[in-house]
Amino acid sequence: MRYMGSKRRIAGDILPIMLESSDSKVFVDVFCGGCSVIENVPSSYKRIAIDSNKYLISMWRELVYPKPHVYDALPEHITKEMYEKAKRQTGDCPLGEYCEFDVGWIGFMASFNGRFFNGYTGHNVVGKDGRRRDYIAEYIANVKKDIPLLKGVEFVASSYDGFDYPEGCIIYCDPPYSRSTGYKCTGKFNRENFYMWCMEMSLRGHKVFVSEYDMPSEFTCIWEKELVNSLSPTRTKMPLERLFTIR
């Protein structure tokens, strides 16, 4: 799925490190987003995908575990009027004609670069090369490829610290980065509280990993790679994508 800050390009690098770190067969993706990491975790694991964006989780649940004929009803032609109408439901007026699944579907499939309601991308866009592209159709085709890989995943709408974790999990965290655009619908992210939570979870026996550019000294960088992403596409110096853990 096209998603702001997606880890699709590095999932193959970081996932073996995490899975080989523990004998646990429970993998929890705490800020699951586009699910590009958890979809590659073997189905022999108990897989739990958590995100505080209730529209995102509702979208994934309906796609992976659809009610009868749900795919026949998917709105694949998303107009700007539909987009603006759904966007209004994420603000101070949550009531409207769209359900949470519709808001999630429209918000992620029709937003530029997968940034939830951060600009309508359109069906008929002329690129820099002069060619016309249907970005929404491309995003929809992309997300449909992910659906079979997510069968068996439990989807939970929750904050990272509001979930009752099974004993001895591998916990992967891909929070809003400290030097990047934040996420809509999730509020301001309190980093100090998050750092303390990570250390507490480690003391409880969980194996905690965090994707970030930088972390406090209590965290150890165990992998890094230069990578241009949608959060910093024009920087002259590419940021170092890093994976941290607590020794």
N, C-alpha and C positions, 0 to 999 in steps of 0.2 A: 504494500500500500504506500502511495506517495504521502509522506508525513514529514512535517518540519522536524529536523534533527534525527531523521531515521538512521538506524545502525545497520541497515541492510548490507552496506559495503564492508563492514568490519565484523559482522556476526560470525563469519567463519574463522576469524582470528581469535576473538575473545571467548567464544563459547567453549571450545575445548579446554581452555585454561580454567574456566569456572567449573565445568563438569568434573574435571580431573582433580579438583581441589578437595573433594569430599566424597564419602560413600553414600551420602544422602540421595534419595530418589524423589525428593520434592524440590521443584524449581519454581520460584516465585518471581515474576517480572513485575516490579512494584509500580513503575511508570510505563505501562505496556505500550501506549501510543499505537504505532502502526504494526506492532507485534512481529517485527522483523527478526527479533532474537528468539522469542519463545516458540515461534513456528518451526524453528530448527532444532529445538530440544527433542530428543527421541521420545516417542509415545510411551515408552516403558516408564517414564517419569510421571509423577503426579504434577501436572502443570497448572499453575494459577496465574492469571493475568489480572492485575489491579490497575485502575486508573481513577482519578478523582473527577474526570470529565464524564458525567453520567450519560451524555449523548453519545460519546464514543463507545462506551461499554454497551449501551442499548443497541447500537448499530452492529457491533461485533456479535452479540448474542443472537440477534435476528438473522444475521448472515450465516453464522456457523450452525445454528440450531433453528432453522426456519420453520415457521408455521406453514401449513399447506398452501401452496401456490404463491409464497412470498416473492419468489423471483419473478413471477409473472407480473407482479404489482410494483416492482422497483421502478421509480421514476428515473429513466435514463436520459431524458431530455429535460434538463434543468434550466429554466429561464432565469434571467436576472430578477424578475418580479418574484418568482418562487424563492430565490436566494435571499432577497431583502426581507420577505415575509418570515422566513425561517429564522433569519438573523435576529429579528425583533423579539422572538420567543426566548432568546438566551439572555436577554437583559432584564429590565424591571417588569416586563410583561410576559411571563412564562406561558400564559394560557393563549391558545390559538388553535388553528385548524390542524396543525401538525403534531404528531406524537413524537416522543423522544427519539425514536429510530429515524423518523423522517428528518428531524433537525440535524442529527448526526450525519446521516447520509448526504444530505444537501450541503451541509457545512464542510465536510471533508472532500467530497467528490467535485465540488464546484468552486473551491477556493484555490487561489494561486499558490503553487508549491506546497499544497497540503496544509497551509496555515489557516486554521479554523476561523472562518468568517473574517479573513483579512484581505478580502478583495476577490471579486468574481472573476473567474478565469475564462469562461466562455466556451462555446462549441465551434466557433468559426474565427480563429485568431490567426493573424498574419505575423509570422515570425521574422526575425532579422534577415533571414535568407529569402524572404519573399514568399515562402510556402505557407499554405493555410493548414492549420492543425485543429483537431477537435480534442482539446485537452481533457474535457470532462469524460469523453468516451475512452481516452487513454487511461485515465485514473480508474475508471470503473473496470476496464479489462484487467488492470493491474491488481485490483483488490480481489477480483474473482479468482485469480490464480492462487491467492493466499488461503482461501476458504478450506480446501481439503487438508491443508497442513495444520489447521487449527482444530480439527475434530478431536474432542476429548479435553480441550482446555476449559477450565472453569473461569468465567469472567465475573469480576467483582467490581462494583462501583464503590470506591472507598478512598479515603486519604491513606497515605503510606502508614500512618501511625494509628489508624482506626480499624485495622484488621487483626483477627486472632490467628496468628501464624502457627502452623503445625510445628512440632518439635524438630529441631535440627535441620532447617531448610538451607538451601542455596538461595540467597536473596540477591537479585540483580536490580540495581537502581540506575535509571537514566533520567535524573531530575532536570528541571530547567537550568541551563548552564549559567554560570555567574557572569559571563561576558557575552550574553546573547539576548535575543528577543524572548520575552516571556510567552506564556500560553494564555489564551483567552479562556474564560469560564472557570478558572481554577484559583483566581485571586493571587495576591503577592506571596511569593515563596519565602519562608523563613529558613534561611540556611543554617543558622546556629542551632535551631531546634532539630533540623535534619541531621546535622553532624552528631549531636548528642544521641539521637535515636539510633543511628548506625552503630555507635560505640556500645550502647546498651544492648542492642540485638546481638552484637558480637560476643559480649559477656554472657549472654544467655545460651550461647552455643551454636548460633547460626553462622554460616559463612557468608559475609557481606561483601559485595562488589559494587563499585560506583564508577560510572562513566562520567568524566568531567575533564576540563582543561587543567584545573588546579584544585587541590584539596589541602586541608590543614595538615600539620606535621604528624598527627596521629595516624594518618593514612599513608600507605606505601604504594607507589606506582609500580605495577608489575608488567605493564605493556604500554607501548605508545607508537603512534604512527602519524605522519603528516597527512592531512586530508582536507581538501576543500569541501565544504558542505553548504547547504541552503541557508545556514545562519551566518556564514562569512564567505560568500562566493567571490568577492572582489579584493580580498586582502592580498597584498604583495607577498607577504610571508604567510605560508599556510599554518594554521593552528595545529598544535599537537593533540590529536585525539588520544586520551589516556584512559587506562583502566586501573582503579585503585582498590586496595583491600586493607583490612586491619590485621596486622600480624598478631 
